[in-house]
């Protein structure tokens, strides 16, 4: 899942070198933290959070095969 979020985020931002994705797993629950440059924050979140919601939806759909719960946090 970490790689999926990283690929999507790098495609959206102007500074792909500053994209950092970390993954924390506890049992069947995983938190993926996405760090981007301050100037790219709006591009990752989108108007009214639509892009962020789309990223979370794609990750949730991809994680349903593994029977785990994945949450994406944009930091």
GROMACS elastic network, one bead per residue, 0.5 to 0.9 nm:
[ bonds ]
;  ai    aj funct       b0    kb
    1     4     6  0.51017   500
    1     5     6  0.64178   500
    1     6     6  0.86437   500
    1    23     6  0.85784   500
    1    32     6  0.80607   500
    1    59     6  0.66709   500
    1    62     6  0.75562   500
    1    63     6  0.72562   500
    1    70     6  0.83709   500
    2     5     6  0.53888   500
    2     6     6  0.62182   500
    2     7     6  0.87701   500
    2    21     6  0.65246   500
    2    22     6  0.70879   500
    2    23     6  0.64456   500
    2    32     6  0.67184   500
    2    33     6  0.88820   500
    3     7     6  0.61308   500
    3     8     6  0.86296   500
    3    21     6  0.82231   500
    4     7     6  0.53241   500
    4     8     6  0.63143   500
    4     9     6  0.86110   500
    4    58     6  0.89710   500
    4    59     6  0.75215   500
    5     8     6  0.52624   500
    5     9     6  0.60147   500
    5    10     6  0.85215   500
    5    21     6  0.74350   500
    5    32     6  0.82266   500
    5    34     6  0.77567   500
    5    55     6  0.73444   500
    5    56     6  0.89349   500
    5    59     6  0.74504   500
    5    72     6  0.84722   500
    6     9     6  0.52018   500
    6    10     6  0.60529   500
    6    11     6  0.85845   500
    6    19     6  0.72239   500
    6    20     6  0.74610   500
    6    21     6  0.62145   500
    6    34     6  0.79396   500
    7    10     6  0.53133   500
    7    11     6  0.63097   500
    7    12     6  0.89199   500
    8    11     6  0.52634   500
    8    12     6  0.65670   500
    8    55     6  0.77519   500
    9    12     6  0.52106   500
    9    13     6  0.64246   500
    9    16     6  0.77335   500
    9    19     6  0.71482   500
    9    34     6  0.82184   500
    9    36     6  0.83052   500
    9    44     6  0.68175   500
    9    55     6  0.87340   500
   10    13     6  0.56087   500
   10    14     6  0.80248   500
   10    15     6  0.76881   500
   10    17     6  0.79752   500
   10    18     6  0.88297   500
   10    19     6  0.65856   500
   11    14     6  0.83555   500
   11    16     6  0.74981   500
   12    16     6  0.82752   500
   12    40     6  0.83895   500
   12    43     6  0.65097   500
   12    44     6  0.65800   500
   13    16     6  0.59335   500
   13    19     6  0.83933   500
   13    36     6  0.81154   500
   13    37     6  0.85692   500
   13    39     6  0.88621   500
   13    40     6  0.55975   500
   13    41     6  0.83220   500
   13    43     6  0.63730   500
   13    44     6  0.70946   500
   14    17     6  0.89471   500
   14    37     6  0.89671   500
   14    39     6  0.84789   500
   14    40     6  0.66606   500
   14    43     6  0.88350   500
   15    18     6  0.57739   500
   15    19     6  0.73995   500
   15    36     6  0.81470   500
   15    37     6  0.70990   500
   15    39     6  0.87343   500
   15    40     6  0.73843   500
   16    19     6  0.54621   500
   16    36     6  0.82346   500
   16    37     6  0.88487   500
   17    20     6  0.82317   500
   18    35     6  0.77546   500
   18    36     6  0.58093   500
   18    37     6  0.59578   500
   19    34     6  0.72694   500
   19    35     6  0.57520   500
   19    37     6  0.71589   500
   20    33     6  0.81309   500
   20    34     6  0.60401   500
   20    35     6  0.50456   500
   20    36     6  0.65863   500
   21    32     6  0.68432   500
   21    33     6  0.56349   500
   21    35     6  0.62481   500
   21    36     6  0.88046   500
   22    31     6  0.82606   500
   22    32     6  0.57273   500
   22    33     6  0.52023   500
   22    34     6  0.67725   500
   22    35     6  0.83826   500
   23    30     6  0.69427   500
   23    31     6  0.58281   500
   23    33     6  0.63830   500
   24    29     6  0.85036   500
   24    30     6  0.56549   500
   24    31     6  0.52229   500
   24    32     6  0.64561   500
   24    33     6  0.82464   500
   25    28     6  0.73107   500
   25    29     6  0.59195   500
   25    31     6  0.64473   500
   25    32     6  0.86639   500
   26    29     6  0.53271   500
   26    30     6  0.62224   500
   26    31     6  0.85492   500
   27    30     6  0.78175   500
   27    68     6  0.86145   500
   28    67     6  0.76314   500
   28    69     6  0.62319   500
   28    70     6  0.84785   500
   29    68     6  0.59831   500
   29    70     6  0.60122   500
   29    71     6  0.80375   500
   30    68     6  0.74264   500
   30    69     6  0.61555   500
   30    71     6  0.63425   500
   30    72     6  0.86461   500
   31    69     6  0.85214   500
   31    70     6  0.58183   500
   31    72     6  0.59925   500
   31    73     6  0.72038   500
   32    70     6  0.72447   500
   32    71     6  0.61294   500
   32    73     6  0.61301   500
   32    74     6  0.84903   500
   33    71     6  0.85096   500
   33    72     6  0.59626   500
   33    74     6  0.58863   500
   33    75     6  0.65161   500
   34    72     6  0.72713   500
   34    73     6  0.61220   500
   34    75     6  0.58705   500
   35    41     6  0.87706   500
   35    73     6  0.87957   500
   35    74     6  0.62889   500
   35    75     6  0.52647   500
   36    39     6  0.82238   500
   36    40     6  0.63248   500
   36    41     6  0.63495   500
   36    44     6  0.82299   500
   36    74     6  0.81401   500
   36    75     6  0.76004   500
   37    40     6  0.52872   500
   37    41     6  0.64610   500
   38    41     6  0.52961   500
   38    42     6  0.82239   500
   39    42     6  0.71871   500
   39    43     6  0.83646   500
   40    43     6  0.53124   500
   40    44     6  0.65661   500
   40    45     6  0.88603   500
   41    44     6  0.53423   500
   41    45     6  0.62318   500
   41    46     6  0.83941   500
   41    74     6  0.85378   500
   41    75     6  0.89211   500
   42    45     6  0.51483   500
   42    46     6  0.55734   500
   42    47     6  0.78204   500
   42    49     6  0.89585   500
   43    46     6  0.53002   500
   43    47     6  0.84998   500
   43    51     6  0.78852   500
   44    49     6  0.84722   500
   44    51     6  0.62242   500
   44    52     6  0.61792   500
   44    55     6  0.89020   500
   44    74     6  0.82864   500
   45    48     6  0.76883   500
   45    50     6  0.67744   500
   45    51     6  0.54029   500
   45    53     6  0.80306   500
   45    74     6  0.80597   500
   46    49     6  0.50225   500
   46    50     6  0.54674   500
   46    52     6  0.66854   500
   46    53     6  0.89951   500
   47    50     6  0.58931   500
   47    51     6  0.74797   500
   48    51     6  0.84441   500
   49    52     6  0.53100   500
   49    53     6  0.60644   500
   49    54     6  0.86141   500
   50    53     6  0.50861   500
   50    54     6  0.61447   500
   50    55     6  0.87048   500
   51    55     6  0.62080   500
   51    56     6  0.86297   500
   52    55     6  0.51413   500
   52    56     6  0.62840   500
   52    57     6  0.86403   500
   52    72     6  0.86474   500
   52    74     6  0.80247   500
   53    56     6  0.50949   500
   53    57     6  0.61263   500
   53    58     6  0.87167   500
   54    58     6  0.62243   500
   54    59     6  0.86165   500
   55    58     6  0.52750   500
   55    59     6  0.62403   500
   55    60     6  0.85587   500
   55    72     6  0.79994   500
   56    59     6  0.51660   500
   56    60     6  0.59944   500
   56    61     6  0.85541   500
   56    70     6  0.85363   500
   56    71     6  0.70935   500
   56    72     6  0.59677   500
   56    73     6  0.88008   500
   57    60     6  0.50766   500
   57    61     6  0.61387   500
   57    62     6  0.86013   500
   58    61     6  0.51493   500
   58    62     6  0.61788   500
   58    63     6  0.86028   500
   59    62     6  0.50557   500
   59    63     6  0.60436   500
   59    64     6  0.86148   500
   59    70     6  0.71752   500
   59    71     6  0.81177   500
   59    72     6  0.79113   500
   60    63     6  0.51240   500
   60    64     6  0.62225   500
   60    68     6  0.89283   500
   60    69     6  0.73606   500
   60    70     6  0.61991   500
   60    71     6  0.76466   500
   61    64     6  0.53342   500
   61    65     6  0.77362   500
   62    65     6  0.63506   500
   62    66     6  0.79930   500
   63    66     6  0.53626   500
   63    67     6  0.65948   500
   63    68     6  0.60495   500
   63    69     6  0.68973   500
   63    70     6  0.66421   500
   64    67     6  0.51240   500
   64    68     6  0.64347   500
   64    69     6  0.75964   500
   64    70     6  0.88745   500
   65    68     6  0.79337   500
   66    69     6  0.87289   500
